[in-house]
Amino acid sequence: MRPFEEKLTAWFDGKLSAEEARSFLKDYPSALEEKAEFLKLRQLLRQGLESRVLEHPDFFNAQIMAQIMRESVQRRSLRRGWLGLPQIAWGGVGALSLGFAMFVALIPHGDLSDPRSGYVADVLKTKTHDPNVKATVDNQKNMTIIKVEGLHKVPPEKDLNH
Amino acid sequence: MNEVETRASKLEAGCSAIDAGEPDDVDLVKRCQAGDSSAFNDLVTRYRGKVFTMIYGMVQNEQDAWDLAQEGFLKAWKSIHRFKGESSFYTWLYRIMTNVTIDSLRRKGIRGEAEFDDRIAAVDVEPGSRTTPSSVPLPNKKLEHREIRQRIDEAIAKLSPEHRAVIVMKEIEDLQYNEIAEILSCSLGTVMSRLFYARKKLQSMLKDLYETL
């Protein structure tokens, strides 16, 4: 069951059914008088408050739209800022790749620790392609002896006696 | 017909197909959700008068009402992508506006006078009690409109933010109980109870005024 104040309010605002309203008025006959007062109050409130009109309505809109535009621009620039980080990262990766490519292309490679090794390798390359063939270098006074071991035979094109 | 009255009659039409040829709220909201700020401008135009009147009724200060209405519309724009159409747009908008206004009043420490607080009302107010005239002397000439408004403003200023909200929404906006309950996120019983005590208090403060009109 609804408390009195809820019933009275509902009755004022026409929210009670006919039967509920009859029953309510039977219990509280003074409610009729109260309703008359309440209607005067409602009229006063509507008269006093409804007359309040928004002045300069176009300026009101303009301010809101300007604020929306400002925030939209800020959001976009913020988003651009965030997108700049991956761009920087990709740029870094690109620069490293380029540096590596230049290193591979321009810097000479091979075992440069002992010039003789290169010389021996050249001799072997000239004499044979067999990886089992070995060469040793023996530095003597006024001469260098290169011994080549493992050759089965001297290839015809390398045979100086041929 | 001024702007407020125009808006009121449009609201009574259910906010659908506001005028022949004008897009309804649903269309405008969809365009807003797609990022069309000009559609939001149309919604602001449609509701600014009602919203301003409602907020002014609660804060009784034009500058505050202007600022709060702007704040409310900006909040609505920012959260419009969350609007799912479960309630009408204006109910959703009013909820934002009411929350913004009540928060502002609370920040200013406005709580209303305790004697009509819902929680203790049963102790302080006899349900069948008659309203008593204010101690303010009866005017012997018709009050100017400005004075009437000032008296109403003063009376409403003595209500709690929640009581102000129900009075404005019911007496000025003529919203239904269920709409008010939805906007304020409370039960129907609470809406009726708040209306009862808010009206009682206003009657006690304004009786001399409405008796002379």
Interface residues (C-beta under 8 A of the other chain):
Chain A: R2 P3 F4 E5 E6 L8 T9 A10 F12 D13 K15 Y28 S30 E34 E37 F38 K40 L41 R42 Q43 L44 L45 R46 Q47 G48 L49 E50 S51 R52 V53 L54 E55 P57 F60 N61 Q63 I64 M65 Q67 I68 M69 S72
Chain B: N2 E3 V4 E5 S37 F40 N41 V44 T45 R48 G49 F52 T53 Y56 G57 E62 W66 A69 Q70 F73 L74 W77 A121 P127 G128 R130 T131 H145 I148 R149 R151 I152 D153 I167 V168 K170 E171 I172 Y177 G189 M192 S193 L195 F196 Y197 R199 L202 Q203 L206 K207 L209 Y210 E211 L213
